[in-house]
């Protein structure tokens, strides 16, 4: 029953599974167990009699085709759209305003998401194991986290800048040097917040059975296993709840201010 339960678990659980400390370069399935307090990882999607588990929809050709088409469409449109935004702002001097610089920064971050997050996520989902080597095991999660943090922070900066100008009727616009300083600060702060994804990570081989080994890229946190959970909860607050509150407050104030200036018809 334990094997069935493990097979039915999601692939994400394998991605974030901590590796044991004794021999990360040559791990066996039975190295995990109650004696070390770490549950065994899930089996890859193609492992088993005949190479296919009926319970796993990812192995269905129709599901794979849908995933490939969906991801490909999003990637192509995202790369073209964000590249066009960056080019237009760079090409035309009249568009080089503070607000548009923030929008260009958001486009750069979204471009990184489309090039660093989505393609590798698609391949990992379809393959069921890490195929990109040791170096990318440390760099890709950091780059992905960096891009997402920059996107969120930039959205907050845009909302607060509009709030400052509209609600308080400030005639003086933010200087461009201040704008570039804020943009640089978003990247530095994002790098700090995403750095644990590169530091607390381990790459190794996992032997499922004789002659069947997969490569694993997993988070490896010091101390208790709850450290990773605490980081995830912190990022949920910093990346979702806090930005949502700030953006909602800013645009609610803007809406209230503009509604008060609309003449009744």
C-alpha positions as CSV (number, residue, x, y, z in Angstrom):
1,X,0.0,0.0,0.0
2,X,2.9,2.4,0.7
3,X,4.1,1.9,-2.9
4,X,0.7,2.7,-4.3
5,X,0.4,5.8,-2.1
6,X,3.8,6.9,-3.2
7,X,3.0,6.5,-6.9
8,X,-0.2,8.5,-6.6
9,X,1.7,11.5,-5.1
10,X,2.5,14.4,-7.3
11,X,5.7,15.1,-9.1
12,X,6.2,18.3,-7.2
13,X,6.7,16.2,-4.1
14,X,9.7,14.5,-5.7
15,X,11.1,17.9,-6.7
16,X,11.1,19.3,-3.2
17,X,12.0,16.0,-1.4
18,X,15.0,16.3,0.9
19,X,17.8,13.9,0.2
20,X,19.5,11.9,3.0
21,X,22.9,12.9,4.1
22,X,24.7,9.6,3.9
23,X,25.4,9.2,0.2
24,X,23.6,11.7,-2.0
25,X,25.4,10.6,-5.2
26,X,24.2,7.0,-5.0
27,X,20.8,6.8,-3.3
28,X,18.7,3.8,-3.1
29,X,14.9,3.6,-2.5
30,X,15.4,1.6,0.7
31,X,17.8,4.3,2.0
32,X,14.6,6.1,2.8
33,X,12.5,4.8,5.6
34,X,11.3,5.1,9.1
35,X,14.8,4.6,10.5
36,X,15.9,8.0,9.2
37,X,12.6,9.7,9.5
38,X,12.3,10.6,5.7
39,X,9.6,9.1,3.6
40,X,10.5,7.5,0.3
41,X,10.2,9.6,-2.8
42,X,7.5,9.1,-5.4
43,X,8.4,7.0,-8.4
44,X,8.8,8.7,-11.8
45,X,5.8,8.7,-14.0
46,X,7.1,6.2,-16.5
47,X,8.3,3.6,-14.0
48,X,6.4,0.4,-13.6
49,X,5.1,-2.6,-15.5
50,X,4.9,-1.7,-19.1
51,X,6.3,1.8,-18.3
52,X,2.9,3.3,-17.7
53,X,0.7,3.9,-14.7
54,X,-3.0,4.2,-15.5
55,X,-3.4,6.5,-12.5
56,X,-1.0,9.1,-13.9
57,X,-2.7,11.3,-16.5
58,X,0.7,12.9,-17.5
59,X,1.6,9.7,-19.3
60,X,-1.5,10.0,-21.6
61,X,-0.5,11.3,-25.0
62,X,-3.5,13.6,-25.2
63,X,-2.6,15.2,-21.9
64,X,1.0,15.7,-23.1
65,X,-0.1,17.3,-26.4
66,X,-2.4,19.7,-24.5
67,X,0.4,20.6,-22.1
68,X,2.9,21.2,-24.9
69,X,0.4,23.3,-27.0
70,X,-0.7,25.4,-24.0
71,X,2.9,26.0,-22.7
72,X,4.2,26.7,-26.2
73,X,1.4,29.2,-26.9
74,X,2.0,31.1,-23.6
75,X,5.8,31.1,-24.1
76,X,5.6,32.4,-27.7
77,X,3.1,35.1,-27.0
78,X,4.9,36.1,-23.8
79,X,8.3,36.3,-25.5
80,X,6.9,38.3,-28.4
81,X,4.7,40.6,-26.4
82,X,7.2,41.5,-23.7
83,X,10.0,41.9,-26.3
84,X,7.8,44.3,-28.3
85,X,7.1,46.3,-25.2
86,X,10.8,46.7,-24.4
87,X,11.7,47.5,-28.0
88,X,9.0,50.2,-28.4
89,X,10.0,52.0,-25.1
90,X,13.6,51.8,-26.2
91,X,12.9,52.9,-29.8
92,X,10.7,56.0,-29.2
93,X,12.1,58.7,-26.9
94,X,8.6,60.1,-26.2
95,X,7.7,56.9,-24.5
96,X,10.7,57.0,-22.1
97,X,8.7,58.1,-19.1
98,X,9.0,56.9,-15.5
99,X,5.9,54.9,-15.7
100,X,7.0,53.2,-18.9
101,X,10.4,52.4,-17.4
102,X,8.6,50.5,-14.7
103,X,6.5,48.8,-17.3
104,X,9.7,47.9,-19.2
105,X,11.1,46.5,-16.0
106,X,8.0,44.4,-15.6
107,X,8.3,43.2,-19.2
108,X,11.9,42.1,-18.5
109,X,10.9,40.1,-15.5
110,X,8.0,38.5,-17.4
111,X,10.4,37.7,-20.2
112,X,12.6,35.8,-17.8
113,X,9.5,33.9,-16.5
114,X,8.7,32.9,-20.1
115,X,12.2,31.8,-20.9
116,X,13.4,30.4,-17.5
117,X,10.3,29.1,-15.8
118,X,7.8,27.7,-18.3
119,X,10.1,25.7,-20.7
120,X,12.0,23.9,-17.9
121,X,8.8,23.3,-16.0
122,X,7.2,21.7,-19.0
123,X,10.2,19.4,-19.6
124,X,10.4,18.5,-16.0
125,X,6.7,17.7,-15.9
126,X,6.8,15.5,-19.0
127,X,10.1,13.7,-18.1
128,X,9.4,13.2,-14.4
129,X,13.1,13.8,-13.4
130,X,15.7,16.5,-13.5
131,X,17.5,16.5,-16.9
132,X,19.4,19.8,-16.7
133,X,22.5,18.9,-14.7
134,X,24.1,20.1,-11.5
135,X,24.8,23.7,-12.4
136,X,21.2,24.5,-13.6
137,X,19.9,22.7,-10.5
138,X,21.2,25.6,-8.4
139,X,20.8,28.5,-11.0
140,X,17.4,27.8,-12.4
141,X,15.3,27.9,-9.2
142,X,17.1,31.1,-8.2
143,X,16.5,32.7,-11.5
144,X,12.9,31.7,-11.5
145,X,12.3,33.0,-8.0
146,X,14.2,36.2,-8.9
147,X,11.9,36.8,-11.9
148,X,8.7,36.3,-10.0
149,X,9.9,38.5,-7.1
150,X,10.8,41.3,-9.6
151,X,7.4,41.1,-11.3
152,X,5.5,41.3,-8.0
153,X,7.6,44.2,-6.6
154,X,7.3,46.1,-9.9
155,X,3.5,45.8,-9.8
156,X,3.6,47.3,-6.3
157,X,5.9,50.1,-7.4
158,X,3.6,51.0,-10.3
159,X,0.6,51.0,-8.1
160,X,2.2,53.2,-5.4
161,X,3.6,55.6,-8.1
162,X,0.1,56.1,-9.6
163,X,-1.3,56.5,-6.1
164,X,1.3,59.2,-5.3
165,X,0.5,61.2,-8.4
166,X,-3.2,60.9,-8.5
167,X,-4.4,60.9,-4.9
168,X,-2.0,63.6,-3.7
169,X,-2.0,65.7,-7.0
170,X,1.8,65.9,-7.0
171,X,3.0,68.0,-9.9
172,X,6.6,66.9,-9.7
173,X,7.2,63.6,-11.3
174,X,9.7,61.1,-10.1
175,X,13.1,61.8,-11.6
176,X,14.6,59.3,-13.9
177,X,17.6,58.7,-11.7
178,X,15.3,57.9,-8.8
179,X,13.3,55.6,-11.1
180,X,16.4,53.7,-12.0
181,X,17.4,53.5,-8.4
182,X,14.0,52.0,-7.5
183,X,14.3,49.5,-10.3
184,X,17.8,48.5,-9.2
185,X,16.5,48.1,-5.6
186,X,13.7,45.8,-6.8
187,X,16.3,43.5,-8.4
188,X,18.6,43.5,-5.3
189,X,15.8,42.8,-2.9
190,X,14.4,40.1,-5.2
191,X,17.8,38.4,-5.4
192,X,18.0,38.4,-1.6
193,X,14.6,36.9,-1.2
194,X,15.3,34.2,-3.9
195,X,18.8,33.4,-2.7
196,X,17.6,30.5,-0.4
197,X,16.5,28.6,-3.5
198,X,20.1,28.4,-4.7
199,X,21.7,27.9,-1.3
200,X,19.6,25.2,0.3
201,X,19.6,22.8,-2.6
202,X,21.2,19.5,-3.5
203,X,21.6,17.5,-6.7
204,X,22.1,13.8,-6.8
205,X,21.2,10.4,-8.3
206,X,18.4,8.2,-7.0
207,X,18.4,4.5,-7.7
208,X,14.9,3.1,-8.0
209,X,16.0,-0.4,-8.8
210,X,19.1,-2.0,-10.3
211,X,19.7,-0.4,-13.7
212,X,17.1,2.3,-13.1
213,X,18.5,5.6,-11.8
214,X,17.0,9.1,-12.0
215,X,18.6,12.5,-11.3
216,X,17.0,14.6,-8.5
217,X,17.2,18.3,-7.8
218,X,15.8,18.9,-4.4
219,X,15.6,21.5,-1.7
220,X,17.8,20.7,1.3
221,X,17.2,22.8,4.3
222,X,19.4,22.8,7.5
223,X,17.9,21.7,10.7
224,X,14.3,20.6,10.8
225,X,12.2,19.8,7.7
226,X,9.9,22.6,8.7
227,X,12.4,25.2,7.6
228,X,11.3,24.8,4.0
229,X,7.7,25.1,5.0
230,X,8.4,28.3,6.9
231,X,10.2,29.8,3.9
232,X,7.2,28.8,1.6
233,X,4.7,30.4,4.0
234,X,6.9,33.6,4.2
235,X,7.1,33.8,0.5
236,X,3.3,33.3,0.2
237,X,2.8,36.3,2.5
238,X,5.4,38.5,0.8
239,X,4.5,37.4,-2.8
240,X,0.7,37.2,-2.5
241,X,-1.1,38.6,0.5
242,X,1.1,41.7,1.1
243,X,1.3,42.8,-2.5
244,X,-2.5,42.1,-3.0
245,X,-3.2,44.3,0.0
246,X,-0.9,47.1,-1.2
247,X,-2.2,47.1,-4.8
248,X,-5.8,46.9,-3.7
249,X,-5.4,49.8,-1.3
250,X,-3.6,52.0,-3.8
251,X,-6.1,51.4,-6.6
252,X,-9.1,51.7,-4.3
253,X,-7.8,55.1,-3.2
254,X,-7.3,56.1,-6.9
255,X,-10.8,54.9,-7.8
256,X,-12.3,56.8,-4.9
257,X,-10.4,60.0,-5.8
258,X,-11.4,59.9,-9.5
259,X,-15.0,59.1,-8.7
260,X,-15.2,62.2,-6.6
261,X,-14.0,64.4,-9.5
262,X,-16.5,63.0,-12.0
263,X,-19.3,65.5,-12.8
264,X,-22.8,64.0,-12.4
265,X,-24.6,63.7,-15.7
